[in-house]
Amino acid sequence: MENSNLINKIKSLDNIKPNQEWVALTKKNILGQGLSYRPSFASVMGHLIFQYKLAIAGLILVCLTGGTWVASQSALPGQPLYSIKLTGEKGLAMLNGKNQEPLANLQLAAKRLAELNLMSEQKLTQDVPAAVQEFAETKAVAHKQVLDLAQKDPANAAKIVKSVGSQIQQIDATERTVFADLGMNASAAGSANQDSDSSDKAIVELLLTGSRKAALTSTQQQDLAYAQGLYNAGNYEGTLEFYLNSSLSQ
């Protein structure tokens, strides 16, 4: 009985396939040829992203256990611990699931605005341009993530956008106030602001297309016409804000 089991186990070894990387390396060592295993692009990117997330998680753990993270939370742009604060916050946002990343980055954008407001109050003008850029880039990332989710699921685009609509509107309103206090406008953010505007344009196009396909009340038809007018005028942020507050989002 034991011999029979042993024979069956030996036969089962035929089904075991060696690792491709091991095969390539062995052939190279034996034949002296430059044979190599080339993993797919998706495999390489997945590995790199995993390694990056692992490194970020490790850095966050070090900061938390060392107390540096807590100390960095009050840091403002230009101050010594600010880079640690940014790295930790971005790392935590990235560790969220794909569906939660937009909200996490919108919350970070709100934090960047709060920092700008403090800098304005404390007259720390030297590092304002860099802080404005950091805010704009964070906002652009969040809007692009919202767009990506909506494009992957057009049927639920309105639901996806509305799930973060209040955060988007609050950030836009606060941005106008803070920038006015600083004597600046959105153009100060340069290309990052253009990236946000481009994402808003694509988001609005999805929302308006969905509204046209729906059975609308007379009020909704009027709101759609007004939203289309804002869109045609190139006011994509205004179109999105109007949509979120109109009968179209109900």
C-alpha positions as semicolon CSV with decimal commas, in nm:
position;residue;x (nm);y (nm);z (nm)
1;M;0,000;0,000;0,000
2;E;0,279;0,236;0,087
3;N;0,462;0,156;-0,239
4;S;0,147;0,228;-0,438
5;N;0,108;0,570;-0,272
6;L;0,471;0,649;-0,334
7;I;0,442;0,559;-0,703
8;N;0,132;0,779;-0,738
9;K;0,313;1,071;-0,574
10;I;0,609;1,028;-0,806
11;K;0,378;1,026;-1,108
12;S;0,212;1,343;-0,984
13;L;0,545;1,526;-1,015
14;D;0,485;1,539;-1,392
15;N;0,220;1,804;-1,329
16;I;0,456;2,039;-1,144
17;K;0,584;2,316;-1,368
18;P;0,903;2,505;-1,282
19;N;0,902;2,883;-1,234
20;Q;0,970;3,063;-1,565
21;E;1,237;3,285;-1,414
22;W;1,417;2,976;-1,276
23;V;1,399;2,806;-1,618
24;A;1,546;3,109;-1,796
25;L;1,823;3,150;-1,540
26;T;1,910;2,779;-1,553
27;K;1,926;2,777;-1,934
28;K;2,147;3,082;-1,927
29;N;2,382;2,921;-1,675
30;I;2,401;2,590;-1,865
31;L;2,415;2,715;-2,223
32;G;2,591;3,044;-2,157
33;Q;2,331;3,219;-2,372
34;G;2,152;3,543;-2,302
35;L;1,814;3,382;-2,261
36;S;1,597;3,577;-2,024
37;Y;1,241;3,577;-1,899
38;R;1,057;3,899;-1,974
39;P;0,759;3,956;-1,747
40;S;0,455;4,138;-1,887
41;F;0,423;4,516;-1,850
42;A;0,118;4,472;-1,626
43;S;0,314;4,234;-1,403
44;V;0,606;4,476;-1,374
45;M;0,380;4,776;-1,300
46;G;0,181;4,581;-1,045
47;H;0,502;4,480;-0,870
48;L;0,636;4,837;-0,870
49;I;0,310;4,980;-0,735
50;F;0,304;4,716;-0,462
51;Q;0,664;4,791;-0,367
52;Y;0,591;5,165;-0,360
53;K;0,288;5,119;-0,137
54;L;0,491;4,892;0,087
55;A;0,764;5,154;0,116
56;I;0,510;5,426;0,197
57;A;0,348;5,204;0,458
58;G;0,690;5,141;0,611
59;L;0,766;5,513;0,623
60;I;0,431;5,584;0,785
61;L;0,497;5,317;1,048
62;V;0,839;5,465;1,125
63;C;0,691;5,814;1,156
64;L;0,408;5,696;1,380
65;T;0,627;5,494;1,611
66;G;0,890;5,767;1,628
67;G;0,645;6,045;1,705
68;T;0,754;6,240;1,398
69;W;0,412;6,205;1,238
70;V;0,235;6,370;1,530
71;A;0,491;6,650;1,543
72;S;0,457;6,714;1,169
73;Q;0,081;6,769;1,174
74;S;0,109;7,137;1,262
75;A;0,384;7,203;1,006
76;L;0,317;7,454;0,729
77;P;0,477;7,476;0,383
78;G;0,842;7,575;0,411
79;Q;0,882;7,436;0,763
80;P;1,117;7,142;0,837
81;L;0,862;6,864;0,899
82;Y;0,621;6,960;0,621
83;S;0,764;6,713;0,367
84;I;0,714;6,428;0,617
85;K;0,356;6,543;0,672
86;L;0,288;6,542;0,296
87;T;0,449;6,203;0,238
88;G;0,253;6,043;0,519
89;E;-0,080;6,192;0,415
90;K;-0,036;6,098;0,051
91;G;0,068;5,749;0,151
92;L;-0,241;5,703;0,367
93;A;-0,463;5,831;0,084
94;M;-0,303;5,588;-0,160
95;L;-0,360;5,295;0,073
96;N;-0,735;5,349;0,040
97;G;-0,928;5,142;-0,211
98;K;-0,975;5,287;-0,560
99;N;-1,332;5,392;-0,481
100;Q;-1,220;5,584;-0,173
101;E;-0,912;5,756;-0,315
102;P;-1,102;6,055;-0,465
103;L;-1,262;6,140;-0,130
104;A;-0,929;6,094;0,052
105;N;-0,753;6,333;-0,188
106;L;-1,036;6,587;-0,171
107;Q;-0,991;6,586;0,206
108;L;-0,619;6,649;0,152
109;A;-0,701;6,938;-0,083
110;A;-0,919;7,087;0,192
111;K;-0,622;7,057;0,431
112;R;-0,396;7,237;0,183
113;L;-0,650;7,520;0,165
114;A;-0,662;7,541;0,544
115;E;-0,282;7,572;0,544
116;L;-0,299;7,851;0,286
117;N;-0,551;8,030;0,504
118;L;-0,318;8,006;0,807
119;M;-0,028;8,130;0,600
120;S;-0,237;8,427;0,492
121;E;-0,331;8,506;0,852
122;Q;0,030;8,472;0,971
123;K;0,171;8,669;0,675
124;L;0,392;8,377;0,568
125;T;0,396;8,489;0,206
126;Q;0,734;8,349;0,104
127;D;0,612;7,991;0,060
128;V;0,261;8,074;-0,066
129;P;0,336;7,996;-0,436
130;A;0,460;7,645;-0,349
131;A;0,160;7,590;-0,122
132;V;-0,080;7,702;-0,396
133;Q;0,082;7,458;-0,635
134;E;0,056;7,172;-0,385
135;F;-0,313;7,246;-0,330
136;A;-0,385;7,265;-0,703
137;E;-0,203;6,940;-0,776
138;T;-0,387;6,757;-0,498
139;K;-0,720;6,889;-0,622
140;A;-0,635;6,790;-0,980
141;V;-0,550;6,435;-0,870
142;A;-0,882;6,404;-0,687
143;H;-1,087;6,533;-0,982
144;K;-0,904;6,298;-1,220
145;Q;-0,980;6,005;-0,990
146;V;-1,350;6,101;-0,985
147;L;-1,345;6,116;-1,365
148;D;-1,174;5,777;-1,394
149;L;-1,438;5,612;-1,176
150;A;-1,721;5,779;-1,370
151;Q;-1,576;5,680;-1,708
152;K;-1,542;5,318;-1,598
153;D;-1,909;5,311;-1,499
154;P;-2,099;5,569;-1,713
155;A;-2,438;5,435;-1,606
156;N;-2,360;5,536;-1,247
157;A;-2,158;5,850;-1,329
158;A;-2,411;6,081;-1,162
159;K;-2,413;5,869;-0,846
160;I;-2,032;5,862;-0,834
161;V;-2,001;6,239;-0,877
162;K;-2,276;6,314;-0,626
163;S;-2,102;6,095;-0,366
164;V;-1,822;6,354;-0,348
165;G;-2,026;6,653;-0,466
166;S;-2,046;6,829;-0,130
167;Q;-1,669;6,806;-0,081
168;I;-1,603;6,943;-0,431
169;Q;-1,838;7,237;-0,378
170;Q;-1,699;7,322;-0,036
171;I;-1,342;7,318;-0,168
172;D;-1,437;7,540;-0,463
173;A;-1,611;7,791;-0,236
174;T;-1,324;7,796;0,014
175;E;-1,071;7,827;-0,267
176;R;-1,239;8,143;-0,397
177;T;-1,235;8,297;-0,049
178;V;-0,875;8,204;0,037
179;F;-0,740;8,307;-0,303
180;A;-0,923;8,640;-0,278
181;D;-0,764;8,704;0,061
182;L;-0,424;8,630;-0,094
183;G;-0,498;8,858;-0,388
184;M;-0,472;8,565;-0,631
185;N;-0,694;8,382;-0,877
186;A;-0,712;8,023;-0,999
187;S;-0,465;8,090;-1,281
188;A;-0,190;8,118;-1,017
189;A;-0,192;7,738;-0,999
190;G;-0,086;7,711;-1,363
191;S;-0,110;7,375;-1,537
192;A;-0,252;7,199;-1,231
193;N;-0,559;7,422;-1,250
194;Q;-0,591;7,340;-1,618
195;D;-0,580;6,969;-1,531
196;S;-0,869;7,014;-1,286
197;D;-1,062;7,212;-1,545
198;S;-1,005;6,941;-1,805
199;S;-1,135;6,673;-1,566
200;D;-1,437;6,891;-1,479
201;K;-1,512;6,930;-1,851
202;A;-1,511;6,554;-1,907
203;I;-1,715;6,491;-1,589
204;V;-1,977;6,745;-1,696
205;E;-1,998;6,589;-2,043
206;L;-2,078;6,252;-1,885
207;L;-2,342;6,406;-1,660
208;L;-2,512;6,604;-1,937
209;T;-2,510;6,305;-2,171
210;G;-2,675;6,096;-1,902
211;S;-2,938;6,365;-1,841
212;R;-3,025;6,384;-2,212
213;K;-3,093;6,010;-2,214
214;A;-3,323;6,028;-1,911
215;A;-3,691;6,112;-1,897
216;L;-3,689;6,469;-1,763
217;T;-3,954;6,688;-1,604
218;S;-4,008;7,037;-1,743
219;T;-3,797;7,180;-1,459
220;Q;-3,516;6,938;-1,533
221;Q;-3,530;7,025;-1,903
222;Q;-3,491;7,392;-1,814
223;D;-3,200;7,313;-1,582
224;L;-3,037;7,102;-1,851
225;A;-3,060;7,390;-2,098
226;Y;-2,903;7,627;-1,843
227;A;-2,626;7,378;-1,761
228;Q;-2,558;7,337;-2,131
229;G;-2,526;7,714;-2,164
230;L;-2,265;7,723;-1,886
231;Y;-2,080;7,439;-2,051
232;N;-2,085;7,609;-2,390
233;A;-1,939;7,921;-2,226
234;G;-1,645;7,713;-2,100
235;N;-1,745;7,744;-1,735
236;Y;-1,699;7,378;-1,645
237;E;-1,659;7,429;-1,272
238;G;-1,975;7,641;-1,272
239;T;-2,159;7,376;-1,476
240;L;-2,065;7,106;-1,227
241;E;-2,167;7,320;-0,932
242;F;-2,500;7,407;-1,095
243;Y;-2,568;7,043;-1,183
244;L;-2,505;6,927;-0,826
245;N;-2,749;7,186;-0,689
246;S;-3,015;7,159;-0,959
247;S;-3,308;6,926;-1,018
248;L;-3,083;6,722;-1,250
249;S;-2,905;6,563;-0,954
250;Q;-3,226;6,451;-0,786
